[in-house]
Amino acid sequence: MRLRETRTGEVRVAIVVSRKIGKAVVRNRVRRRLREALLALLREGGLKPSFDVMIVARPSAAEAPYADLKASLRTALARAGAAPAGSSA
């Protein structure tokens, strides 16, 4: 994950899912699930209001349950500085 703070007041997201993840149907499913997990975290609040983020999916994302994807995304965002380390978002 790459993160860059901006001053635009919006969150821009790029989700990279390579062919190593699987065929097109699997890649698109992973992309949709990651996008929804990030939207859920934004709706919960606790994230900075203005940043650009690039999420690079790993092969394990294809098999991971949604709750695990969301938890991993929350941890990665906190580590990158988009959310406080102890936040519930």
C-alpha positions in Angstrom: 0.0 0.0 0.0 1.2 3.5 -0.9 -0.3 6.6 0.7 0.1 10.2 0.0 -1.6 13.1 1.9 -3.2 15.7 -0.3 -5.0 19.0 0.2 -7.9 18.4 -2.2 -10.3 17.2 0.5 -11.1 14.0 -1.3 -9.9 10.4 -1.2 -8.6 9.0 -4.4 -8.0 5.2 -4.7 -6.1 3.0 -7.1 -6.5 -0.8 -6.7 -3.9 -2.9 -8.4 -4.8 -6.6 -9.0 -2.3 -8.5 -11.1 -2.8 -11.6 -13.2 -1.0 -13.6 -10.4 -4.3 -13.3 -8.5 -6.3 -15.3 -11.0 -8.4 -14.9 -14.1 -10.5 -11.8 -14.9 -13.5 -12.9 -12.8 -11.4 -13.4 -9.7 -9.4 -10.2 -10.2 -12.6 -8.2 -10.5 -14.1 -9.8 -7.5 -11.0 -9.0 -5.4 -11.1 -5.4 -6.7 -14.8 -5.0 -5.8 -14.3 -6.5 -2.3 -11.3 -4.2 -1.6 -13.2 -1.2 -2.8 -16.2 -2.0 -0.6 -13.9 -2.6 2.4 -12.3 0.8 2.0 -15.7 2.5 1.5 -16.9 0.8 4.7 -13.9 2.1 6.6 -14.4 5.6 5.2 -18.1 5.5 6.3 -17.1 4.5 9.8 -14.9 7.6 10.1 -11.6 7.9 11.8 -9.6 8.2 8.5 -7.9 11.4 7.3 -10.2 13.2 4.9 -7.7 13.8 2.2 -5.3 11.3 0.7 -4.4 9.3 -2.3 -3.9 5.6 -1.8 -2.7 2.8 -4.0 -3.7 -0.7 -2.8 -1.8 -3.7 -4.3 -3.7 -7.0 -3.9 -1.8 -10.1 -2.9 -2.8 -13.6 -4.1 -4.1 -14.5 -0.7 -6.8 -11.8 -1.1 -8.7 -14.0 -3.6 -9.5 -16.6 -0.9 -9.7 -14.3 2.2 -13.1 -13.6 3.8 -14.4 -10.1 3.7 -13.8 -9.5 7.4 -10.1 -10.4 7.0 -9.7 -8.1 4.0 -11.3 -5.2 6.0 -9.1 -5.9 9.0 -6.0 -6.1 6.9 -6.9 -2.9 5.1 -7.6 -1.1 8.4 -4.2 -2.2 9.8 -2.4 -1.2 6.6 -4.0 2.3 6.6 -3.1 2.8 10.3 0.5 1.7 9.6 0.6 4.1 6.6 -0.7 7.0 8.7 -4.2 7.4 7.3 -5.8 6.5 10.6 -4.7 6.6 14.2 -3.1 3.4 15.3 -5.6 2.6 18.0 -8.7 3.7 16.0 -11.8 1.6 15.5 -12.0 2.6 11.9 
